[in-house]
Amino acid sequence: MISRKTPFEQIKFLIQQKNILPEELILQLPKRWRRVGTVGILELKPEILPWKEKIGEKYLEVLTEFTTIIRKTGTTKTTIRTPAFEILAGKHETVTLHKELGSKFWVDALRLTFSSGNHMERQRLINIVEEGEKVIDMFACVGNLSIPVSVHHPESKVIGIEINQYAHSFLERNIRENKLKTRYKAILGDNQEKTPKNYSDRVLMGYFELSTKQLEVAIASLKQDKGGTIHTHGLTTIKNPFDWRTQIKKIVEERYPNFKMKKAKKNIIKSVAPGVDHFVDDIAISNRR
């Protein structure tokens, strides 16, 4: 039987064959990569950055499903959540169509956030949302978390709020692409000002650096006679465990006598660094009656 090389083994062979890297650095090459449509995303260790463009070219040569290879250069920053990427090889057009879970996402993989590592969380939301729910996505971006919910729950109503005008334009495009105009409403603006009150059964908060005001707004958006579930995201470590429960419990006790925190469940989405996990907390809030 002929043994076929894996894509990584092919990449490694080409890099060794062309003497692109010193032999002692070959083990630093990334064995995994992320995909957003036709864009491949690498994370390179500092030791091999001097050869980053040539490395990118070899990954592109083997991974023929990609037209562009980019690399992560830092963390997502600013209120409008701008990711830090640079192009290593291939086309400089990074607007691409990503297909996942029966949904279609147009996204600029270089300038907007879309984590393929959140696939299981998108699937989980599809599974736990009940038909007919009203859902608010306070950090919608291009519809990363909420488009699949709307696609798979035709009787539900979704509101997606996005402050970044560029991301909002893709959100509107994805609503049209997935034929969701009658059940998904996109709002451009600050979620601290644009989130409707007394409306939702479920609130998605897919952002790590939440403000107290945003937590207050999320609670106010729940149906006041019933309550609902708030999904908060964050980063946590074993040495420094973290969640938003304490802040939410304090807000509920001080400002919402009709509510009580019923239960909370933490779900680990993925590891983002050694000892650091991206989590989502499902926080159920109910009416006291």
Buried (B, 14 or more C-beta within 10 A) or exposed (E): EEEEEEBBEBBBEBBEEEEBBEEEBEEBBBEEBBBBBBBBBBEBEEEBEEBBBBBBBBBBBBBEEBBBBBBBEEEBEEEBBBBEBEBBBBBEEBBBEBEBBEBBBBBBBBBBBBBBEBBEBBBBBBEEBEEEBBBBBBBBBBBBBBBBBBBBBEEBBBBBBBBBEEBBBBBBBBBEBBEBEEBBBBBBEBBBEBBBEEBBBBBBBBBBEBEEEBBBBBBBBBBBEBBBBBBBBBBBEEEEEEBBBEBBBEBBEEEBEEBBBEEBEBEEBEEEEEEEBBBBBBBBBBBEE
